[in-house]
Amino acid sequence: MKFIFVFIFHLTLTIKSFASKDSLFSFRFRNDVTITVDYPSSFNKKKTTQLIIYALPNGNTTAQTMGKVLKEGDDWHFDIQHIAAQTKFIRSKIVNKNIVVVYVENNLKAWPAWKKQHADYITIIPSLIDTIIQSLHLKKYYLHLNGHSGGGSFIFGYLQAFQRVPSTVKRISFLDSDYGYDSSFDGELGHWLSLNKKTFLSVFAYNDSVVIYNGKPLVSPTGGTWYRSKLMMKDLSKIFTFEQKRNDSVIHFTTADRQINFFLIDNPEGKIFHTVQVERNGFIHSVLVGTKYENEGYFYWGKRAYEKYISDSVNIIKK
């Protein structure tokens, strides 16, 4: 409890200090988790806040996940996701809400490995999210659980803590990250989506089952997101009816009210599109799909719509 109080106190001071501009500040949680808050200068307490918890992909730092202009000598990871620039694009569209993105990173740079080291992750992950909410003093808010790659393991860890998805969760997005899905989650997700038509589930995947890497299959027949996404859709089909659309290589399965969306990338050439799905406006689409801003000034799987928002550097203030 002492740690949580100190964390909240310092974060409150940081927010007040940098409220005049978009700010990035980072704190430690339980010694092995780094929480980084992307807090907008336009924050208005009277507006509802969409609090996006973005669980990092395997092998990436927060700075790399946020992205920046790639310069000579830079690690290539800085140019493959650009969540910070995509966030700025989203804020340019959604002006009636506060968009706050919180990056969660662990020392192992892999949420599946971190969970194996923490038998009590089912209590730690909800505590982490509760601490963030308390620290930001949010009253009018809803949660958007989001993540890429191994970040999906963080989302499933949170869901495992509850028999029913908390009512504060309004969006869940898996950006090629639902490796950990099994049918034990279908009842919880189905109930959550049925209870409130203003909840949204979006799943992004590509056909990784046909990829050969270093002479071997990239994933097992049932271990990739292609298989897991189809399994999730099959389970949800017990309750919901999906219609199929196609736009070039994107196969889109959606419900009539656009509440549930599966975006599956066909892959006849057997390429690796794991991160490309994020880079090509995937994060933007995970936030805007189902809203009036969907496809406004961008398209999923199209060219980067956020180029002008990419910063030269990433400056995170550590406390």
ABEGO torsion letter per residue (X at the ends): XAAAAAAAAAAAAAAAAAAABBBBBBBBBGGABBBBBBBBAABBAABBBBBBBBBBBBGBBAAAAAEBBBBBGBBAAAAAAGAAAAAAAAAAABAABBBBBBBBBBAAGBAAAAAAABAAAAAAAAAAAAAAAAAAGBABBBBBBBEBEAAAAAAAAAAAABABBBAABABBBBBGAAAABBAAAAAAAAAAAAABAABBBBBBBBBAAABBBGGBBABBAAABAAAAAAAAAAAAAAABBBBBBBBEABBBBBBAAGABBBBBBBBAAGBBAAAAAAABGAAAAAAABGBAABGBGBBBGBBBAAAAABBABBBBBBX
